């Protein structure tokens, strides 16, 4: 039966190129932008396929199905980042699932964390911008956990310092997971491009502004180098 194309639908040589192309495509998302339009997706996917061919030292032409697999990695990777963020948000920020005052406290906590992007600080109130430990933990789990299967290890030159778009996406996924507690109860909120691309772009602007304001001291480059 026909379904969505999968990597193991092709012979080994194609699978090898595809595996390398996936790493290259995910690296482009991390460094160029996590919410590309369709034309950007296809352009990056074709470039990633060529990267895969070079890495495997072969020449194989891509087709529509292979490009679809590559472009689908954007949604897949955002889902991975969201899953990691959701697993850590509850314990990091102390949301409660039971107790008489839990709902009210959770609502207040969401307001405090989202006010002035309070959730990105190491300490409350607002000390250690972009140094909350949840950021480093998500970065480690998504980009560096699987040895040669991780873009951060395969393409170290692109991840040292850590790229702004990947950090902005991490922050957006954390914010999405905090939003799930907005009613006081844990509810599912999809991490969609329609809903969260504007949030992502806001985080990118905040990173740019922070870098500009602290340029003399080089604070953001130091933070990105440590991630």
Steps between C-alpha positions, in 0.01 A plus 500: 500500500617849423575742781742772592848432361748361753878484500508119487294491178823540299812294438791538739701750298203737484431449871860594579474823301162574656637458854774754427254730323268496803785615725585773250136614471456511878819706521357745248188531716716567804716761331277664236154490660257251650182612325590523129236551233439223247745635242775527762426147620540355151813705427664393826395137447658489153820657636499250788466212252810623317678521836403138565632390160831677563532343844436152356708571187223396262276670245135409540214715375229587751130462426183654642461235770854549629456877512174450692681291759754776547251786521292303752797512739405854599172389655668190641783693661268761650305209648816354651594835657146545633502149653829571680373839620168364624677228700714758682266799546294354785796421725709804399233756580313309770154455351267296724246243382304469825410695810235758586707797394677335207283645221526857625873468568562351155314789334702757696820316416426507127439875519827559687703279267363660184522857630813646343606148394572419865534130420832550319680627811719284722353646820182681590450789486681547172863416564718308254332568166496191271667296775208294634621140523206370296649662189828309528323172574277524194794602280701200621213254448403623153828594334778304669353178643543243221864526400527494120121509460490846663553809283685676783764226499510435126523871411685646798610808305133604465424449870792676665378756583144369522285657223238764582213330309548174693505689832191702403317177413599348834363806680181486291448132588547580870246781471254269322539246784442776758189609306361150557468590870323831428160380623654368821463144371734326257344508151645411160584792271646408162837651411389617155670741262179704469474559874866516600698646208419853628621396849817357347561823308450698820767290674736559207444876531563483874828316440605763246407781740685335790810453285488863389458633856784287640732512198783669695515208741428223246252334736275320248792350301636364829162345587468347151855365518419319825183334368 
